[in-house]
Amino acid sequence: MVEKKEKLLTVAPFECAWREDLKFREAGRGCVAFEAFACNDVTLVFRENVGSRGYHYKRDSSPHYTVILGSHRNKRLRIEVNGKTVVDVAGVGLCCSSKFQSYWISIYDGLISIGNGKYPFQDVVFQWMDSNPICNVQYIGLSSWDKHVRYRNVNVLSLKHSLWRNMGFGDYDVDDEDEVDAGHMMDYDKWGLRNFLESWELSDMLFIVGVEEKPVPGHKAILTASGNFFMFSSSFLIKLPNFSYVTLHALLQYIYTGWTQVPHDQLDSLRDLSRQFEVMPLLKQCEETMERFKKDKKLFDSNKNVELTYPCIRPHCSILPSLPLSVERLRQLKLTGQYSDVNIYIENYGLVAQAHRIILSLWSIPFAKMFTNGMSESMSAEVTLRDVPPEAFKAMLDFLYDGELNNKIIDSGALLLQLLLLADQFGVTFLHQECCKMLLECISEDSVCPLLQVVSSISSCRVIKETLQRRTSMNFDYCISACTDFVLLDETIFVNIIKHPELTVTSEEKVLNAILMYGMKAKELVGWEVVNDMIQNSSPELLFGERLQLVNDLLPFVRFPLLQDSLLEKLQSSNIGRHIPVFQNLVNEALISVKCGLTRLENEENVRFQHRRSSYRELQYICDGDDNGVLYFAGTSYGKHSSWFNPLLAEKKTITITASSPHGRYTDPKVLASRTYQGTCFAGPRLENGNISSWWMVDLGQDHQLMCNYYTLRQDGSKAFPRCWNFQGSLEGKSWTNLRVHENEWTVCKPAQFASWPITGPKALLPFRYFRVVLTAPTTDATNPWNFSICYLELYGFFL
C-alpha cells in the first residue's frame, strides 16, 4: 500500500511509488533530493517509464538503475543495473530510524553520485561510473525492501542549476523563482574557465598547430594542472605540426570546460594528443569510447560527433573542482609561485602571494576586470590592496586554488565572517555560498544579533539575513533576555522581527519590553516598569530620541488583549500611557474588549486579539510528582484527552526515552514516564570518547520543543544516590548545553525520594528538543558507582 498524506509518502515493503512529477528534465541527467525515515533499505529506482505500484526491480527486464541505501540491515550501500549488483560496499548507518535524514542521488550519463545531507551536490559519500551507461532513465520510483519507508520533501533538480538556487538554509529554500540580488556576484552558469578558452586575455603561452601554423593561446597554470605540457621545456611556445586545429581545440575545450566533442575520425588523434600531454582523464575516455565502438558497431554514426564529458557531479560548470585539473598541482603552483604573473601586496602588511591572474579571474569578475580593462593593475606585475584583512585574504586565495574551506576557517567564526565579506567584495560567489552555509550551521542564539548587524547591509546575504531574522523571531524570549545586542540592529531588521509571522514569545509583555528597550537604545536589560519610572522625570522625546516615531509605529504589534487583566490595569494608569497617546489607546482598547467579553472569534480579523500561531504552552511546576509536566501532557495526547496513558506505550510515539546502557529488565525507559514506583531502574555506564558515561535522555520528537525551567527526578529503591551530574539540552542530540550543573549535590538521600530543581538565567529561555541527565562522577554506591538509578523523570516550562 502506498499512502500520501500532505508531503509525507509511506511506501510498504516490496512496493514502489511513482509520480509523474518525479522525472528528470533531461533523460539520463538529473538529481533527486529527499528525506527518508527508515530502519534500512531506502530504495530508489531509475527507469525510462513509470512503473506500477506493485513494481519490483528484480523482475524488471527493461533497463534501469537501482540504488539501495542501508542494504543488509543498514550495513551496505548497493547499486544494481538491470537487477544485477554492480556495487556492494560498506555503508554503516546510512539510514536513520529515529528521525528523517536528508539524501541526494544524481545521475549524469552513467555517473551515479550519492550524498548524505541537505545540500544537493555536496557531501558526496560515493560515486560510481557505468562504463556502458543507460542514458534514457528519467522517472524515479520510491521503493522499499522489508520495512516501511517514509519519504518527504522529494524534489527533482536539474544538473544545470547553479548550486545557490538549490541550496537550503535552515527552513528557507531558494528556488528558480528567487533572484539573488548580489551586485557583482557571479552566476557560475555563465562564468568560469570557459570564458578564457583560446582567449588572448591573460594568456602566457602559445600553440602553433597544423601545417597552416595556426596560433592558439593558452595559460600555463591551467595546462600545468591538467597534464604535462612542459615536459621538455617551460617555453611559452609549443609547436604541433602533426595535429589539426580541430584536435587541439577538442583537447583545450575538455580542459577548460570539462566537455568536448570531436568527429569520429579524429578520435584516435585526440587520444594521441592526450597521451602526449598526459591529460589522463581524456585519454582514458578516448580509449573507452573507441573500445565501445569496436564492440558495438551500431553505436557508430559517421554523421555525428563523439561527445566526451569529464565525470564530475557538477557538469558544464567550469570552476576548478568540476574540471580535469589536479588540485594538488594547483596548490603546488600557489606554494612555489611557478608561472606566477602577479605579486599581491596588502598595505601595511607586505607580500601575501605570488599568484596567477587566470586563477583569480576565473573565480572573480572584479579581479578579471582589474587585470584586463587597462587599469594600472593590468599593466603592472604588482597589485596592492587596502583595507583587506591579511589572514582572511590568504584563506580566500587558498579557496581560489583548491575550492575548499579548511578546518581552521570553519572553526573560527570571526575569520569566517571576514571571509564572507571578502567573498562579497571580490564577487566570489561559490565561496560566499560556502561561508553562508557554514555560518548558518554553527550559528547560536548568542551570535544571531551580532551577525545580523554585519550582514544587514550586504545585499548578497539576503537569504542568510532572512534566516537569521526568523531564528531571532522563533527564539525571541532568549534573544531579548540574554543581552541587549538586539538594540543595535538596523531599524528595518528589528521591525521585520517584531512583525514576523513566526514570532514566538511566552508573554506579550516581553514584546512590549523589547520595543521600549530598542526605542531607548538600552545598555542594560529593563522592563516596562523601569521605563515607566524614567519617563516620569523626562519626556518621550528625550528618552527615545529619533526612535520615538518607530516606538509609536511598533506598539500596535503588541497584542495587549492577551495580557492579564491586572497587568492591563497597571499599564492604564502608568506614566507611559500619560505621555504616549498611542500606548494609552491600545491599553484602553484591550480593557474594553475584556470587559465587554469580546471573543477571539468576533475579532478574528484583528491580529491583536489572536494568540500567536507558534506560542508556547506553559507547563508549570507545582509540586513533586504533579500532573503538570511534559511527559504527563504527552500522555493525554497533548491535552486532547482527560485520561492519561504512558506516552512511550502509545501507538504513535511522539516522545522517546533512551539510556546509556541497552534496554533490559532493569533498564526500562517506559518506567521513567510511568506514574508508578519501580524499585530497581538504572542506566548503566558506557564508554564515550574514552570516558565513562551514564545517562537518561528524553526526545520530545521533531515537532516539539521545550524551554525548560524546572525538572524532577525520583530515586529508585537503591542507595546509589547521585552527587554530581548535569542536566542538559540539545537541538539535535549531539551537542549539549548545560542547563544546570550539580556538584556535591546532597538533595537525594533516601530511596524512592522525589527531588526537583529550577533552571534559571537566560538558558531557561532556550528551546530544545532533547534533554538528558548525565552523571559526571560516581554515585554513593561502591558496588556499581556508575549506575544512574532513577525511576521517574519530568520536565516543565514553555512547551511548543
Secondary structure, 3 states (H helix, E strand, C coil): CEEEECCEEEECCCCEEEEEEEECCECCEEEEEEEEECCCCEEEEEECCCCCCCCCHHHCCCCEEEEEEEHHHHCEEEEEECCEEEEEEECCCCCCCCCCEEEEEEEECCEEEEEECCCCCCCEEEEEECCCCCCCCCEEEEEECCCCEEEEEEEEECCCCCCHHHCEECCEECCCCCCCCCCCCCCCCCCCHHHHCCCCCCCCEEEEECCCCEEEEECHHHHHHHCCCCCCCCCCEEEECCCCHHHHHHHHHHHHHCEEEEEHHHHHHHHHHHHHHCCHHHHHHHHHHHHHHHHCHHHCCCCCEEEEECCCCCCCCCCHHHCCCCHHHHHHHHHHCCCCCEEEEECCCEEEEEECHHHHHHHCHHHHHHHHCCCHHHHCCEEEECCCCHHHHHHHHHHHHHCCCCHHHHHCHHHHHHHHHHHHHCCCHHHHHHHHHHHHHHCCHHHHHHHHHHHCCCHHHHHHHHHHHHHHHHCHHHHHHCCCHHHHCCHHHHHHHHHCCCCCCCCHHHHHHHHHHHHCCCCCCCCHHHHHHHHHCCCHHHHHHHHHHHHHHHHHHCCHHHCCHHHHHHHHCCHHHHHCHHHHHHHHHHHHHHHCCCCCHHHCCCHHHCCCCCCCEEECCCCCCCCCCHHHHHHCCCCCCCCCCCHHHCCCCCCEEEECCCCCCCCCHHHHHCCCCCCCCEECCEEECCEEECEEEEECCCCCCEEEEEEEEEECCCCCCCCCEEEEEECCCCCCEEEEEECCCCCCCCCCCEEEEECCCHHHHCEECEEEEEECCCCCCCCCCCCEEEEEEEEEEEEC
